[in-house]
Amino acid sequence: MFELETALSRAHDASPGSDGIAYNMLRHLNTTSLSHLLILFNRIWTEQKYPSQWHEAIVIPILKPGKDPSNHLHYRPIALMSCLCKIFERMVNACLIFELEKQGCIPPL
């Protein structure tokens, strides 16, 4: 549960992906709901079945300041992904870094 709560606390408010679930919604879940979310994440990990919706992103082109809007190269893409996906990835990343540091593969941060 600690890893999930840490990942949620470090997440910056951002627009949600296609599922419409925002970080603020996740932060307000009670302990029982967080426990169910953790069970879901553990099941995804053990069954190695990544939800297909997490492979998708809503891409929004944002015009760079002071650039000509008629040139497509003057836009930068912003990808809106599922906040659940990003929390799961943060948790996996934290575990991976911990193990690599423990094994001496990378220096501690």
N, C-alpha and C positions, 0 to 999 in steps of 0.2 A: 504494500500500500504506500510505503514511503516513496518509492520511485515514481508512482503515479502522481502523488501529491506534489513532489518536487518538480516534475515535468509540467504540471498545471501551473504551479506558482511562477515558473520561469517563462511561461508563454506570454508573448506580447499580444495585446488585443489586435485582432486582424479580422478582416471580412471572412465569413465562412465560405466553404465550398458549396457544391451542389446539394449537399445534404441539409444545409441551413443551420447546422449546429455550430454555435459560436463558443469561444473559450469562456465567455462570461457565464453561459448556461452550464458548462461543465464545472466551473468553479463553485456553482451554487448547488451541486448535487449533494445529497446527504450521504452518510457513510455506507448505507446499504446499497445505494445506487452506484457509488464509486466501487464498491466490492464487486458488483455485477459487471461493471465496465472492466475491471481487472480480470475477472473470469473470462470475459470475451477476448481480451488481449492475450491472455495465456492460451486460450483455445486456438486463436489465430497462429500463435507461435508454434504450438505443438503439432497442430494439424497441417501447418505450412500452407494454409489457404488464405491468401491475402484477398480481401474483398475487392471485387472487380470495380466498384465505384471509386475506390482509392487510386486506381490507375488513371483516373480522369481529372482534369482541371478545367476551370473556366478561365480562359485567357482574355485579358482586357488590355488593349493597346493604350498606352499613355503617351501623349505627345511630350517630347523633351522641351524644356523652356526655351522660348525664342526661336524655335525651329519652324520650318515651312510645313504646314499640315498636309500638303498635297504629296509629300515625299514619304513613302512608307518606311524608309530607313531612319526617319526622325522620330520614330515611336519606339518605346521600350515595352516589352510584354510583362504584364503582371499576371501570375498564375494563382488563382484562388483554389486551394486544395482543402480537403476535409480536415477540420481541426482534430478530429479523432485520429486520422492518419498521422498527422504531424506529432501528436502526443505519443502515439505508439512508436514512431520513429525516434523521438527524443529518448524514450525509455530504452530502446534497443541500443542507441548510440551510447548512452550513459553506461549500460552494462558492458558494452564492447570496450569502451575506454578503460573501465575499471579492470577488466580481465587483462587487457594489453599492458596496463601499468603494473598489475600484480605479477605478470610473467616477465616483466622487464623489457618488453618489446618497445615501449615508448617511455620517455621520462614522465614522471608525475607533473601535472600542471600546477 
